[in-house]
């Protein structure tokens, strides 16, 4: 495939073609990140780690999951780079939001035996046109086989 696109690339182009050019064509990295994206990345990292442990029959406690989230949050948070733009919200609000996301997921899936994880952060790619000039790529967070065998 000659040109591969992803959801984030297409979204970047749709929102700001100049930003797309700077980031994807010229390779200039973004200096800042929105807090929502930052928290989302940390939650995804923790869920990926959780399911790696589950695959080894080592289900960590919810307390341990939240402690690990806090450690990753603190390790990567830089107030000069991570931007909060919504008035009335602070970093503690967003940390608590990450906690709520993880608590809800943990409580609704515990003891994590309803399905089988087949893959984590699996790269996918497929063509969009018969000539094979354009394609789309991305990552699937988690691929599972349900108890009834469906994937």
RAWO-V720264 format. One record per pair of residues at least 24 apart in sequence whose ideal C-beta (glycine too) atoms are under 7 Angstrom apart, sorted by sequence separation. I is the first residue (numbers start at 1). J is the second residue. D is the distance in Angstrom with one decimal. If there is no record, write none. Layout:
I|J|D + I|J|D
This chain:
119|143|4.2 + 73|98|6.8 + 117|142|6.1 + 118|143|4.6 + 46|72|6.8 + 118|144|6.3 + 42|69|6.1 + 45|72|6.0 + 117|144|5.7 + 118|145|5.7 + 116|144|6.3 + 69|98|5.8 + 115|144|4.3 + 116|145|4.6 + 42|72|5.1 + 69|99|6.9 + 115|145|6.2 + 42|73|5.4 + 115|146|5.0 + 115|147|6.4 + 66|99|5.8 + 69|102|5.9 + 114|147|6.3 + 118|151|6.8 + 42|76|7.0 + 66|102|6.3 + 65|102|5.8 + 62|103|6.6 + 65|106|6.1 + 38|82|5.0 + 62|106|5.0 + 35|82|5.5 + 33|81|6.4 + 35|83|6.5 + 32|81|5.6 + 33|82|5.6 + 34|83|5.7 + 35|84|4.7 + 31|81|6.8 + 33|83|7.0 + 32|83|5.1 + 59|111|6.2 + 59|112|5.7 + 39|94|5.1 + 43|98|5.4 + 42|98|6.0 + 46|102|6.1 + 39|97|6.1 + 43|101|5.1 + 47|105|6.6 + 54|112|4.6 + 35|94|5.0 + 39|98|4.8 + 43|102|6.2 + 55|117|5.8 + 54|117|6.9 + 51|117|5.2 + 52|120|6.9 + 51|120|5.8 + 48|120|5.3 + 48|121|6.1 + 51|142|6.3 + 44|141|6.5 + 4|125|6.7 + 1|127|6.0 + 3|133|6.5 + 6|136|6.8 + 1|132|5.6 + 2|133|4.6 + 3|134|5.3 + 4|135|4.9 + 5|136|5.4 + 6|137|5.4 + 7|138|5.9 + 1|133|7.0 + 6|138|5.3 + 1|134|6.9 + 4|137|5.0 + 1|135|3.8
